[in-house]
Amino acid sequence: MATLTYDMALKTLEGDPVNLSDYQGKLLLIVNVASRCGFTPQYEGLQKLYDGYKDRGLEILGFPCNQFLSQEPGTEEEIREFCSSVYGVSFPIFRKIDVNGEDRHPLYDMLVELPDHKGNAGDVQWNFEKFLVAPSGEVVGRFRTKVIPEHPALIEAIERNLPA
């Protein structure tokens, strides 16, 4: 199993510095997001998950990525406005990153080590792939794009891994 290294600097869409260690001890759902994708409506389900579980220790971290058919072409301001006005997103969204390839963000270097339910590890396949990280830092779940936020397997994994 992969384990996160929490000593990692990030920047929010607003440009504010954040360290991944700020989320240590919480259950993390890390998602690569895009504004112009057929799966973009998953923002609604992600926000519902966040609303339902944030007081129990769940944090959802969104990472815009433009690597899949350029479906996240906007600026930070455009992404923030879209997420806020269209889906009412209140969970943290960070600056655009690469999730695959030579410039893959170090966070995703760790995440993609975990295989999905079919045993496939490696590159992120599309927008809205979800990684669940236990409060201990262990990457405990990988849910491909078609697993919607409301999917029973994802809900069960969240409930099983919430902080005590």
C-alpha positions, 0 to 999 in steps of 0.5 A, spaced: 500 500 500 502 507 498 502 512 504 502 519 503 508 523 505 505 529 508 510 534 507 508 537 501 506 544 499 500 546 495 497 552 492 489 553 492 486 556 486 486 563 490 494 562 490 494 561 498 499 556 500 497 550 504 501 544 506 498 537 505 500 536 513 494 541 514 490 535 513 493 529 516 489 525 521 483 526 516 480 522 511 482 525 504 478 524 498 483 526 492 479 528 486 482 530 479 477 535 476 475 538 470 469 543 468 468 541 461 467 534 462 461 529 461 463 527 468 463 534 471 456 534 474 460 529 479 461 536 483 454 536 485 455 529 488 462 531 491 459 537 495 453 532 498 459 528 500 463 533 503 456 536 506 455 530 509 461 528 512 466 534 513 464 534 520 466 527 521 473 528 518 472 527 511 476 532 507 475 533 499 481 536 495 480 537 488 485 538 483 484 541 476 487 537 471 487 539 463 490 533 461 484 529 458 482 532 452 483 539 454 477 539 459 480 544 464 482 550 460 480 555 464 484 560 469 484 559 476 479 565 477 474 562 471 475 555 475 473 558 482 467 562 479 465 556 475 465 551 481 462 556 486 456 559 481 454 552 478 455 547 483 456 551 490 463 547 491 466 549 498 471 544 499 478 546 497 480 546 490 487 547 488 491 550 482 491 546 476 496 540 476 498 534 471 496 527 474 500 523 469 506 524 465 513 527 466 510 533 470 506 529 474 505 532 481 509 528 487 502 527 490 499 523 484 506 519 484 504 516 490 497 515 489 497 512 482 501 506 486 495 503 488 491 499 484 483 499 483 478 494 484 481 490 478 488 490 480 490 496 475 495 501 478 499 506 474 496 512 470 490 516 472 485 514 466 480 520 466 477 526 470 474 525 476 478 519 478 478 518 486 483 516 491 481 515 498 487 516 503 486 514 511 487 518 517 494 514 517 496 517 510 495 510 507 492 510 500 486 505 501 481 506 495 482 508 488 475 509 484 475 510 477 471 516 473 465 512 473 464 511 480 460 516 482 460 520 489 454 516 491 456 509 489 455 505 495 462 502 495 465 509 495 460 511 501 462 504 505 469 506 504 468 513 507 464 510 513 469 505 514 475 509 514 473 515 518 477 518 523 475 515 530 
